């Protein structure tokens, strides 16, 4: 090999080495920036969480809110059906009283048993929540 070729090979090696070093430096800078960004985001979220705790705010995930909404809708439906049932029973009782077919003691017992059944149903609903 001639000295000119050796020189050219050395120049190519130096160029490759410089490019490799530049690539490594770029990767190093990118990693440092990523770490600093992650740390800054973590500190910001901690600060925000602390502010919400100081303000006595409650942070709830959207899944939890959906579950709460479903339970509320279930309870509203239950209350609506119970209200309709109470109205129906009262109407039946009033019509039976108007016809004179209901004995006062019997209607009072039915009213008490209906009230007790509604209380028990309400307790079971509370337990589900």
VENVEN-V166513 format. One record per residue. N is the residue number from 0. RES is the residue in one small letter. OMEGA is omega as a letter, one per 20 degrees, with the letter a starting at -180 (999 if undefined). BURIAL is 1 if it has 24 or more other ideal C-beta (glycine too) atoms within 12 Angstrom, else 0. Layout:
n->[N N]
res->[RES RES]
omega->[OMEGA OMEGA]
burial->[BURIAL BURIAL]
This chain:
n->[0 1 2 3 4 5 6 7 8 9 10 11 12 13 14 15 16 17 18 19 20 21 22 23 24 25 26 27 28 29 30 31 32 33 34 35 36 37 38 39 40 41 42 43 44 45 46 47 48 49 50 51 52 53 54 55 56 57 58 59 60 61 62 63 64 65 66 67 68 69 70 71 72 73 74 75 76 77 78 79 80 81 82 83 84 85 86 87 88 89 90 91 92 93 94 95 96 97 98 99 100 101 102 103 104 105 106 107 108 109 110 111 112 113 114 115 116 117 118 119 120 121 122 123 124 125 126 127 128]
res->[x x x x x x x x x x x x x x x x x x x x x x x x x x x x x x x x x x x x x x x x x x x x x x x x x x x x x x x x x x x x x x x x x x x x x x x x x x x x x x x x x x x x x x x x x x x x x x x x x x x x x x x x x x x x x x x x x x x x x x x x x x x x x x x x x]
omega->[a a r r r r a r r r r r a r r r r r r r r r r r r r r r r r r r r r r r r r r r r r r r r r r r r r a r r r a r r r a r a r r r r r r r r r r r r r r r r r r r r r r r r r r r r r r a r r r r r r a a a r a a a a r r r r r a r r r r r r r r r r a r r r r a 999]
burial->[0 0 0 0 0 0 0 0 0 0 0 0 0 0 0 0 0 0 0 0 0 0 0 0 0 0 0 0 0 0 0 0 0 0 0 0 0 0 0 0 0 0 0 0 0 0 0 0 0 0 0 0 0 0 0 0 0 0 0 0 0 0 0 0 0 0 0 0 0 0 0 0 0 0 0 0 0 0 0 0 0 0 0 0 0 0 0 0 0 0 0 0 1 0 0 0 0 0 0 0 0 0 0 0 0 0 0 0 0 0 0 0 0 0 0 0 0 0 0 0 0 0 0 0 0 0 0 0 0]
